[in-house]
Structure formats: structure tokens, C-alpha cells
């Protein structure tokens, strides 16, 4: 990017050169912002994957522990004097009761889920604003049309008069989407 303190020679630049420089700097800025966003997203994805893997491993270990603890609970109840079948039935019934309670809790939480109303309203507002925006009209230049020659025009201007001028902006806009 250019040095804002370096103003020497900026008076010699034409308006077209200034616009071209500003456009190039804005393009570079947008590309840098996109690269920064990609780097941040990559870093967050790596952290998310690491956390997810750790959570999955923890879940698997807990799932392995449940049968062991279930057998320990059933044999512990049996040790207290109840029959072995009754001990396993008590542990199984306890798991069923816990499962039903968790299902009721989850159902109550799902009932409270609502659509993202603020985001929807914001998206509708943005769409309404963008629908009212009209592109800047460009003068229609037809192929084969020539420019009027200025008095004392240079040979480069004469070459421009002979060449056909086409508006390539729509083709560029279509290819970039």
C-alpha cells in the first residue's frame, strides 16, 4: 500500500490515476480482509475439531463405564440381601426412570426453541434496502461506434477512433459470481 506521508508527485497524477490507485488499494484491502477471515476460521475449526475429538473420546469412556457400574450396583444391591434378579431389575428400572426424566427435560427445552426472529427481521430489512438500489446507468456504447475527433488529437486518439469500443463490465460481473 502507498505511504500516506509521501505526497511528492501526487499533484502530477491525473484523476484517472488516482481513481485507479484507490481502486487497487481497496481491492488489496478487501483481499487482505478475506485472507484474515479465512485464517481466523481455519484456527477456530482446528480448535473445534480438537475439542470435538476430546469430547467424543470422553463420551466413549463414559459409555464403557456404564455397564461396569451397572453390574457393580446390581451386585452391591445383591450383597445387601436381595436376590440377584431383583437387584438387576432395580438397576434397570432406575435407568429407565432416569431416561424418561431426561426425555421430558429435553422435550420441555425443545418446546422453548423459537426461530431467530432478530436475524430474520434484519435479513428482511437488508433485502428491502437492496431491492431499492439501482445500478449506476452506463451510457450505451455500440460496437462500431466511433468517438468524435478532438482538434489536434494525438495518433493514439485516432487509433481509439478506429477501434470498436465494447462495455465488458456485464461479462466480468457475470463471470465473478
Backbone bond lengths (Angstrom), bond angles and torsions (degrees), N, CA, C in turn:
res aa  C-N    CA-C-N  psi(-1)  N-CA   C-N-CA  omega(-1)  CA-C   N-CA-C  phi
1 X - - - 1.445 - - 1.516 108.72 -
2 X 1.303 116.38 157.85 1.454 119.84 -176.04 1.511 110.95 -78.80
3 X 1.295 114.87 156.47 1.457 121.65 179.97 1.520 108.72 -85.64
4 X 1.348 119.48 117.36 1.454 120.32 -177.49 1.522 112.34 -63.45
5 X 1.319 118.96 -23.45 1.454 121.61 -179.40 1.515 111.99 -79.63
6 X 1.312 118.22 -12.89 1.454 121.62 -177.73 1.518 108.59 -92.38
7 X 1.322 116.95 86.67 1.456 121.59 -178.26 1.507 112.03 -96.50
8 X 1.326 118.75 -2.27 1.459 121.22 179.75 1.516 108.92 -66.88
9 X 1.313 115.80 129.59 1.449 120.28 179.38 1.507 113.87 86.86
10 X 1.351 118.77 -8.55 1.453 119.57 -179.65 1.516 111.35 -73.35
11 X 1.339 118.31 -22.37 1.455 121.16 177.33 1.517 110.33 -72.08
12 X 1.321 117.69 -24.19 1.452 121.96 -178.62 1.521 112.39 -82.23
13 X 1.309 118.53 -10.76 1.465 121.94 -176.69 1.522 109.92 -81.80
14 X 1.309 115.95 140.25 1.460 120.07 179.27 1.525 109.49 -80.96
15 X 1.321 115.10 169.37 1.459 120.36 179.88 1.525 110.37 -61.84
16 X 1.316 117.01 -39.35 1.464 120.96 177.96 1.515 112.37 -62.14
17 X 1.326 116.52 -40.94 1.458 120.35 178.40 1.522 110.97 -66.24
18 X 1.341 116.14 -39.68 1.464 119.88 178.73 1.528 111.09 -64.62
19 X 1.340 116.09 -42.79 1.463 120.03 178.56 1.524 109.94 -64.38
20 X 1.336 117.08 -42.76 1.466 120.63 179.24 1.526 110.71 -62.64
21 X 1.339 117.03 -41.07 1.460 120.12 179.10 1.526 110.45 -66.43
22 X 1.328 116.63 -42.19 1.468 119.65 179.36 1.523 110.59 -64.25
23 X 1.328 116.48 -40.68 1.466 120.25 178.70 1.521 110.58 -63.81
24 X 1.323 116.64 -43.08 1.460 120.22 179.80 1.523 111.09 -63.91
25 X 1.328 116.57 -41.10 1.468 119.50 179.20 1.520 111.79 -68.57
26 X 1.338 117.86 -37.67 1.466 120.28 176.59 1.520 110.24 -65.29
27 X 1.323 116.72 -40.36 1.458 120.41 178.26 1.526 110.52 -62.66
28 X 1.330 116.14 -44.21 1.467 120.06 178.68 1.525 110.54 -62.95
29 X 1.328 116.73 -40.00 1.462 120.98 179.08 1.527 110.96 -63.25
30 X 1.335 116.20 -44.52 1.470 119.95 179.40 1.523 110.02 -63.40
31 X 1.340 117.38 -43.15 1.470 120.48 178.82 1.525 110.84 -62.69
32 X 1.332 117.35 -40.20 1.465 120.35 178.27 1.524 111.15 -65.58
33 X 1.335 117.17 -40.24 1.467 120.46 178.12 1.522 111.13 -63.77
34 X 1.326 116.85 -40.16 1.464 120.89 178.62 1.523 110.09 -65.29
35 X 1.335 116.61 -42.13 1.474 120.02 178.74 1.524 110.49 -63.22
36 X 1.328 117.52 -40.46 1.461 121.00 177.73 1.526 110.89 -63.62
37 X 1.320 117.02 -43.88 1.460 120.31 178.95 1.528 110.91 -62.41
38 X 1.344 117.05 -41.15 1.465 120.05 178.29 1.520 111.05 -62.73
39 X 1.330 117.07 -41.68 1.466 120.35 179.84 1.525 110.74 -64.23
40 X 1.338 116.36 -41.76 1.467 119.27 179.25 1.522 111.03 -65.28
41 X 1.326 116.94 -41.90 1.468 120.06 179.84 1.523 110.10 -65.20
42 X 1.350 117.49 -41.64 1.463 120.49 178.13 1.526 111.08 -58.96
43 X 1.324 116.21 -43.42 1.463 120.40 -179.70 1.530 110.53 -65.26
44 X 1.333 117.09 -42.31 1.461 120.05 179.26 1.519 111.41 -66.55
45 X 1.335 117.59 -36.34 1.463 120.58 178.57 1.522 110.00 -65.78
46 X 1.336 117.03 -41.80 1.466 119.68 178.14 1.518 110.81 -60.95
47 X 1.324 117.05 -43.75 1.471 120.07 177.98 1.520 111.03 -63.56
48 X 1.325 116.17 -41.35 1.457 120.24 179.41 1.513 112.58 -63.64
49 X 1.329 116.34 -41.72 1.470 120.43 179.26 1.526 110.21 -65.22
50 X 1.336 116.74 -43.38 1.469 119.92 179.24 1.520 110.43 -61.77
51 X 1.325 116.80 -45.37 1.466 120.16 178.51 1.515 111.93 -63.83
52 X 1.332 117.11 -39.88 1.466 120.62 179.51 1.521 111.41 -64.39
53 X 1.323 116.86 -42.92 1.468 120.32 179.25 1.518 110.32 -62.37
54 X 1.336 116.73 -43.98 1.472 119.89 178.67 1.529 110.81 -62.49
55 X 1.339 116.74 -40.87 1.464 120.61 179.71 1.525 110.75 -65.98
56 X 1.314 118.27 -39.98 1.467 121.58 179.01 1.524 110.81 -64.64
57 X 1.329 116.26 -43.21 1.473 119.37 178.39 1.524 110.51 -62.88
58 X 1.330 116.62 -41.78 1.474 119.86 177.79 1.530 110.57 -62.15
59 X 1.332 116.76 -41.17 1.460 120.12 178.03 1.516 112.87 -62.99
60 X 1.329 116.38 -41.16 1.472 120.06 178.50 1.526 110.46 -63.57
61 X 1.337 117.25 -42.48 1.468 120.00 178.83 1.529 111.77 -63.10
62 X 1.328 116.10 -39.10 1.472 119.36 177.46 1.524 109.80 -66.30
63 X 1.327 117.36 -40.20 1.470 119.52 178.29 1.527 111.60 -63.80
64 X 1.334 116.71 -35.31 1.461 119.31 175.89 1.525 111.19 -67.92
65 X 1.313 117.99 -31.45 1.466 121.83 -176.91 1.521 112.55 -77.71
66 X 1.323 118.26 -25.93 1.471 120.85 -176.14 1.530 112.27 -60.04
67 X 1.340 120.35 -49.52 1.474 117.89 179.45 1.526 112.76 -63.28
68 X 1.318 116.33 -38.10 1.467 119.34 -179.77 1.525 109.81 -62.73
69 X 1.331 116.31 -46.68 1.463 119.85 179.78 1.531 111.80 -67.99
70 X 1.325 116.67 -32.10 1.468 119.89 176.66 1.530 110.58 -64.68
71 X 1.316 116.59 -44.76 1.468 119.46 177.37 1.527 110.27 -63.99
72 X 1.320 116.92 -40.81 1.467 119.94 179.21 1.521 110.74 -62.82
73 X 1.338 117.23 -40.69 1.467 119.85 179.05 1.524 110.44 -66.26
74 X 1.324 116.85 -43.65 1.475 119.47 -179.28 1.525 110.97 -64.29
75 X 1.328 117.20 -43.08 1.468 119.13 179.13 1.530 110.97 -70.93
76 X 1.335 116.82 -29.26 1.471 119.47 175.20 1.520 111.27 -66.09
77 X 1.338 116.52 -42.51 1.471 120.01 176.87 1.525 109.47 -65.52
78 X 1.328 117.59 -40.32 1.465 121.19 177.55 1.530 110.53 -61.55
79 X 1.323 116.98 -37.66 1.468 121.56 179.21 1.529 110.85 -63.41
80 X 1.349 117.23 -28.15 1.463 121.13 178.75 1.530 112.45 -74.53
81 X 1.313 117.37 -9.81 1.456 118.66 173.76 1.515 114.46 123.25
82 X 1.306 120.35 -6.36 1.465 121.58 178.61 1.521 109.49 -84.51
83 X 1.300 115.90 161.68 1.465 120.06 178.73 1.523 110.67 -68.65
84 X 1.326 114.84 156.74 1.463 120.78 -176.24 1.537 111.15 -64.26
85 X 1.316 117.76 -41.67 1.466 121.31 179.51 1.515 110.87 -63.88
86 X 1.344 116.90 -42.95 1.450 121.15 179.34 1.536 110.27 -65.65
87 X 1.318 118.33 -36.28 1.460 122.19 178.83 1.529 110.83 -63.56
88 X 1.337 117.82 -46.28 1.460 120.42 178.21 1.528 111.03 -66.93
89 X 1.325 118.04 -34.39 1.466 121.38 177.41 1.525 110.74 -64.47
90 X 1.323 117.19 -41.13 1.472 120.81 178.83 1.527 110.32 -63.15
91 X 1.321 117.40 -44.42 1.477 120.82 179.84 1.532 109.65 -65.02
92 X 1.329 118.30 -43.57 1.472 121.16 178.03 1.513 111.92 -62.03
93 X 1.347 117.30 -41.90 1.463 121.04 178.79 1.531 110.77 -65.22
94 X 1.329 116.89 -36.84 1.463 120.12 177.74 1.532 110.41 -62.71
95 X 1.339 116.12 -41.36 1.465 118.96 177.55 1.528 111.77 -64.64
96 X 1.306 117.22 -39.28 1.471 120.75 178.25 1.513 110.49 -63.76
97 X 1.339 117.47 -44.97 1.467 120.85 178.96 1.535 110.83 -61.51
98 X 1.345 117.27 -43.71 1.470 120.40 177.75 1.529 110.66 -62.59
99 X 1.322 117.87 -41.21 1.461 121.36 178.77 1.513 112.47 -62.65
100 X 1.333 117.07 -42.47 1.470 121.31 178.85 1.524 110.24 -64.89
101 X 1.331 117.12 -43.56 1.468 120.16 179.21 1.530 111.34 -62.25
102 X 1.334 117.48 -42.61 1.464 120.69 177.88 1.527 111.52 -66.11
103 X 1.327 117.66 -36.81 1.463 120.68 177.92 1.528 110.59 -65.26
104 X 1.339 117.49 -42.08 1.472 120.85 177.37 1.532 110.92 -63.61
105 X 1.325 116.95 -41.00 1.462 121.30 177.65 1.534 110.48 -61.88
106 X 1.346 116.35 -44.96 1.463 120.78 -179.99 1.524 110.74 -64.62
107 X 1.338 117.25 -40.96 1.458 121.26 178.85 1.527 110.70 -62.09
108 X 1.317 117.39 -41.42 1.465 120.99 178.54 1.533 110.99 -64.06
109 X 1.321 117.21 -39.09 1.469 120.57 178.73 1.534 110.94 -68.83
110 X 1.338 117.86 -38.91 1.457 120.83 179.65 1.525 111.64 -65.92
111 X 1.321 117.38 -31.22 1.463 120.50 178.44 1.525 111.09 -66.16
112 X 1.325 117.30 -26.80 1.460 121.46 -177.96 1.528 113.11 -85.16
113 X 1.331 117.28 -6.22 1.462 120.75 -178.80 1.522 108.81 -72.76
114 X 1.338 115.80 129.38 1.459 121.90 179.92 1.517 108.69 -124.74
115 X 1.323 117.33 159.58 1.465 118.83 176.85 1.529 110.01 -67.73
116 X 1.329 117.56 155.90 1.470 120.73 -179.99 1.533 110.86 -72.51
117 X 1.338 116.54 85.04 1.458 122.20 -171.85 1.524 112.59 -63.59
118 X 1.328 118.11 -40.96 1.466 119.74 -179.30 1.523 111.25 -66.12
119 X 1.330 116.48 -40.18 1.466 119.72 179.11 1.525 111.06 -66.48
120 X 1.317 116.90 -41.04 1.462 120.87 178.82 1.522 110.14 -63.70
121 X 1.339 117.02 -43.92 1.461 120.65 179.11 1.524 111.10 -63.15
122 X 1.322 116.64 -41.34 1.459 120.91 179.01 1.525 110.82 -64.86
123 X 1.324 117.32 -41.74 1.465 121.00 179.19 1.529 110.57 -64.97
124 X 1.333 117.55 -40.20 1.465 120.68 177.95 1.523 110.86 -65.53
125 X 1.329 116.50 -39.95 1.459 120.40 178.89 1.531 110.35 -64.97
126 X 1.308 116.96 -43.48 1.468 120.54 178.61 1.524 110.35 -63.26
127 X 1.330 117.42 -42.71 1.463 120.94 179.06 1.523 110.75 -62.59
128 X 1.335 117.46 -39.64 1.460 120.89 178.88 1.522 111.30 -64.78
129 X 1.322 116.66 -40.55 1.467 120.04 178.76 1.521 110.19 -66.86
130 X 1.329 117.57 -43.33 1.459 120.71 -177.73 1.524 112.50 -69.73
131 X 1.318 117.93 -25.79 1.462 119.79 177.89 1.523 111.31 -69.23
132 X 1.327 116.62 -28.68 1.456 120.46 179.81 1.509 113.68 -82.10
133 X 1.316 118.03 -9.34 1.459 121.44 -177.47 1.522 109.00 -83.00
134 X 1.307 115.30 129.30 1.465 121.13 177.62 1.521 108.16 -110.49
135 X 1.329 117.99 141.71 1.466 119.32 177.57 1.524 109.88 -68.51
136 X 1.312 116.00 153.43 1.449 121.91 178.61 1.523 108.41 -65.79
137 X 1.338 117.88 124.27 1.468 118.12 -177.72 1.518 110.96 -69.67
138 X 1.316 114.90 137.61 1.459 120.96 177.84 1.518 107.79 -104.57
139 X 1.309 116.01 143.97 1.468 117.13 175.77 1.523 109.10 -67.01
140 X 1.303 115.47 137.34 1.460 120.26 -178.49 1.516 109.06 -75.37
141 X 1.315 116.32 123.41 1.459 121.96 177.11 1.507 106.63 -115.86
142 X 1.303 116.31 120.90 1.453 119.80 -177.67 1.516 110.13 -92.93
143 X 1.289 115.11 154.10 1.470 120.36 178.85 1.512 108.89 -67.33
144 X 1.295 116.40 136.73 1.455 121.02 178.81 1.520 113.03 91.33
145 X 1.316 117.57 -8.58 1.460 120.08 178.95 1.511 108.72 -77.20
146 X 1.313 115.77 144.48 1.456 118.88 -179.17 1.516 109.86 -116.58
147 X 1.317 115.61 157.07 1.447 121.35 178.45 1.519 108.92 -86.86
148 X 1.319 116.81 149.63 1.462 117.72 175.35 1.519 109.60 -69.65
149 X 1.300 115.87 140.11 1.452 121.22 -178.03 1.517 109.81 -77.87
150 X 1.332 116.01 133.97 1.452 120.50 177.04 1.514 108.61 -84.66
151 X 1.324 115.48 157.10 1.451 120.46 179.74 1.511 108.42 -66.96
152 X 1.313 117.23 128.04 1.454 121.33 179.72 1.509 112.83 71.66
153 X 1.322 117.31 35.73 1.453 119.43 -177.35 1.515 110.53 -72.82
154 X 1.311 114.29 152.59 1.460 121.35 -178.93 1.517 109.26 -81.04
155 X 1.326 117.92 164.91 1.470 120.89 178.04 1.529 112.03 -60.06
156 X 1.336 117.24 -30.09 1.472 119.35 177.94 1.511 110.93 -65.36
157 X 1.348 117.50 -36.67 1.457 120.58 178.11 1.523 110.77 -66.65
158 X 1.342 116.78 -35.93 1.462 119.86 178.51 1.522 110.80 -67.04
159 X 1.309 116.24 -35.11 1.462 119.42 177.76 1.523 110.48 -67.33
160 X 1.349 115.61 -35.88 1.464 118.99 176.84 1.517 111.00 -66.30
161 X 1.337 116.78 -34.62 1.458 119.79 -179.58 1.520 110.52 -64.90
162 X 1.323 117.02 -36.84 1.460 120.89 -176.75 1.526 112.23 -76.67
163 X 1.338 117.56 -29.71 1.470 119.54 -177.59 1.516 109.76 -82.53
164 X 1.317 115.52 149.65 1.461 119.47 178.22 1.518 108.74 -83.91
165 X 1.313 115.24 142.21 1.458 121.27 -178.31 1.517 107.97 -105.73
166 X 1.331 115.82 128.72 1.457 120.64 178.13 1.505 109.20 -124.63
167 X 1.340 115.87 146.12 1.466 121.49 176.73 1.517 107.62 -88.04
168 X 1.332 116.62 109.37 1.465 121.02 -176.80 1.514 112.27 -97.44
169 X 1.308 119.20 2.91 1.464 121.56 -178.42 1.520 112.38 -62.79
170 X 1.348 121.12 -44.04 1.471 118.75 179.03 1.517 112.78 -61.20
171 X 1.354 116.98 -37.60 1.466 119.21 -179.94 1.516 110.07 -66.85
172 X 1.319 117.42 -39.08 1.462 120.58 178.41 1.522 110.64 -67.01
173 X 1.337 116.41 -42.03 1.466 120.02 -179.20 1.528 110.79 -63.76
174 X 1.340 117.22 -38.25 1.461 119.25 179.70 1.528 111.44 -69.66
175 X 1.325 116.69 -37.11 1.462 118.67 -176.74 1.512 112.20 -75.32
176 X 1.336 118.47 -21.85 1.463 120.00 -178.08 1.512 113.28 -86.72
177 X 1.322 118.25 -9.26 1.468 119.87 -179.43 1.472 111.67 -90.65
